[in-house]
Every structure is written in structure tokens, then in C-alpha cells.
């Protein structure tokens, strides 16, 4: 998903440069129509690019939050596994002591 967003931003950036190229070509060749078309093209690409940059920033922050949550979840799972091993060990000790008491073995 992030790769597709970067392709979109690249495409929009290319359109920004195309719009600027038309703007300067129209300005320096004396053709006002090409200059105005370049200005409109540049403005439209800029209007599409700005919200996408904000979206990419939000997406990047979200990815960081998910990575942090995953790390914390893995730590919690490791702690739970340790606690589970302790409980099983305690149960085994209790079961062994009960059996030794019943059977009379030391």
C-alpha cells in the first residue's frame, strides 16, 4: 500500500514539473495560452499533492505505532510464556508432592 502511495506522489511530482515546464515555456516563448495551461496544470498537481503528503505522514506514523504495538505484544507474549512455565512447574511440584505423600515414597 505504501509503495502505491509513493508511486502516486511520484506521478503527481512529475506533473508538477510538467506544469512548471509549460509555465516557463509559455512565459519565455511569448505564448500566454501555454503559460496559463502550465499554471493550471501546476496548481492542480499541487492541490492533489499536498493532501497526499499529509496522508503519507499519517500513514508513516501509523506504521510506526503498529510496529511499536507489535513489539510490546511480543514482549507481553514472552512474559506470559514465562509465567505459564512457572505455573506448570508449580503444578508439577504439587502433583509430585501429593503422589509421594500418597505412595509413601520420598
KAMO-V88739 format. One record per residue. N is the residue number from 1. SS is DSSP state (H for helix, E for strand, - for the rest). Layout:
n->{N/N}
ss->{SS/SS}
//
This chain:
n->{1/2/3/4/5/6/7/8/9/10/11/12/13/14/15/16/17/18/19/20/21/22/23/24/25/26/27/28/29/30/31/32/33/34/35/36/37/38/39/40/41/42/43/44/45/46/47/48/49/50/51/52/53/54/55/56/57/58/59/60/61/62/63/64/65/66/67/68/69/70/71/72/73/74/75/76/77/78/79/80/81/82/83/84/85/86/87/88/89/90/91/92/93/94/95/96/97/98/99/100/101/102/103/104/105/106}
ss->{-/H/H/H/H/H/H/H/H/H/H/H/H/H/H/H/H/H/H/H/H/H/H/H/H/H/H/H/H/-/-/H/H/H/H/H/H/H/H/H/H/H/H/H/H/H/H/H/H/H/H/H/H/H/H/H/H/H/H/H/H/H/H/H/H/H/H/H/H/H/H/H/H/H/H/H/H/H/H/H/H/H/H/H/H/H/H/H/H/H/H/H/H/H/H/H/H/H/H/H/H/H/H/-/-/-}
//
